[in-house]
Amino acid sequence: MLRPFARLLSSQRPEIPCSRCGSDFLCPMDWEPVDDEHWCIEARCGECGLWHRLHLTNAQAAAWDVELDRQTQPIKRELRRLDRERMAREVEGFIEALDRDLIDAVDFG
């Protein structure tokens, strides 16, 4: 269920807490412009699952977007690291399989 959300964002470090659990893990799921100056954003709390309907100004939405980008950078870095590790293991396994003659060109034809 979507609920109206009245709290304003600060201009320095926007945080939008959940009205149920107080978590600031709101994730925008859908958004659309209301007019030239405002956005309607449907967001879901990652902590408790409550949906919120946010009505933000362009400046508030832009500040939130910048903050969300900042918060996702460590996740992206970790994903890249894990992906490199996975690929290295796959290459090592492939080389081992080649060395033991477990695979050959017929396996790829």
C-alpha positions as CSV (number, residue, x, y, z in Angstrom):
1,M,0.0,0.0,0.0
2,L,1.3,3.4,-0.9
3,R,1.2,6.2,1.7
4,P,1.9,9.9,1.2
5,F,5.3,11.0,2.5
6,A,5.6,14.5,3.9
7,R,9.2,14.8,5.2
8,L,11.5,17.2,3.3
9,L,15.0,16.4,2.4
10,S,17.9,18.4,3.7
11,S,20.0,20.0,1.0
12,Q,23.3,18.7,2.3
13,R,22.8,14.9,2.8
14,P,19.3,13.8,1.9
15,E,17.9,11.0,3.9
16,I,14.4,9.7,3.5
17,P,13.5,7.5,6.4
18,C,10.7,4.9,6.3
19,S,7.6,6.1,8.2
20,R,7.2,2.6,9.7
21,C,10.7,1.4,10.7
22,G,12.8,4.6,10.4
23,S,15.3,3.0,8.1
24,D,16.8,5.2,5.4
25,F,16.9,2.2,3.0
26,L,14.2,3.5,0.7
27,C,14.8,2.5,-2.9
28,P,13.0,4.3,-5.7
29,M,11.1,1.7,-7.8
30,D,9.1,3.9,-10.1
31,W,8.9,7.7,-10.8
32,E,7.3,10.2,-13.0
33,P,7.2,13.9,-13.3
34,V,4.1,15.6,-11.7
35,D,4.8,18.9,-13.4
36,D,7.9,21.0,-14.4
37,E,9.0,21.3,-10.7
38,H,8.0,18.1,-9.0
39,W,8.3,14.3,-9.1
40,C,6.1,11.5,-7.7
41,I,8.4,8.6,-6.7
42,E,7.2,5.2,-5.5
43,A,9.8,3.8,-3.2
44,R,10.1,0.6,-1.2
45,C,11.8,0.3,2.2
46,G,14.5,-2.3,2.0
47,E,14.2,-3.0,5.7
48,C,10.5,-3.6,6.3
49,G,9.1,-3.6,2.7
50,L,6.6,-0.7,3.2
51,W,5.9,1.2,0.0
52,H,5.9,5.0,0.1
53,R,4.6,7.6,-2.4
54,L,7.0,10.5,-2.3
55,H,6.3,14.0,-3.7
56,L,9.6,15.7,-4.2
57,T,10.8,18.9,-5.9
58,N,13.3,18.7,-8.7
59,A,16.1,19.8,-6.3
60,Q,15.1,17.2,-3.7
61,A,14.9,14.4,-6.3
62,A,18.3,15.4,-7.8
63,A,19.9,15.5,-4.3
64,W,18.4,12.0,-3.5
65,D,19.7,10.7,-6.9
66,V,23.2,11.9,-6.1
67,E,23.1,10.3,-2.6
68,L,21.8,7.0,-4.1
69,D,24.7,7.0,-6.6
70,R,27.2,7.6,-3.7
71,Q,25.7,4.8,-1.7
72,T,25.8,2.3,-4.7
73,Q,29.5,2.9,-5.4
74,P,30.8,0.5,-2.7
75,I,28.4,-2.1,-3.9
76,K,29.5,-1.7,-7.5
77,R,33.2,-2.0,-6.4
78,E,32.5,-5.2,-4.5
79,L,30.6,-6.7,-7.4
80,R,33.5,-6.0,-9.7
81,R,35.9,-7.6,-7.2
82,L,33.7,-10.7,-6.8
83,D,33.3,-11.0,-10.6
84,R,37.0,-10.8,-11.1
85,E,37.5,-13.6,-8.5
86,R,34.9,-15.7,-10.1
87,M,36.4,-15.3,-13.6
88,A,39.9,-16.2,-12.2
89,R,38.5,-19.4,-10.7
90,E,36.8,-20.3,-13.9
91,V,40.0,-19.7,-15.9
92,E,42.0,-21.8,-13.4
93,G,39.4,-24.6,-13.7
94,F,39.5,-24.4,-17.5
95,I,43.3,-24.6,-17.6
96,E,43.3,-27.5,-15.1
97,A,40.7,-29.3,-17.3
98,L,42.9,-28.7,-20.4
99,D,46.0,-29.9,-18.6
100,R,44.2,-33.2,-17.6
101,D,42.8,-33.7,-21.1
102,L,39.3,-33.5,-19.7
103,I,38.2,-31.3,-22.5
104,D,39.3,-30.8,-26.1
105,A,38.1,-29.0,-29.3
106,V,35.3,-31.5,-29.8
107,D,33.6,-30.2,-26.6
108,F,33.2,-26.8,-28.3
109,G,32.0,-28.0,-31.7
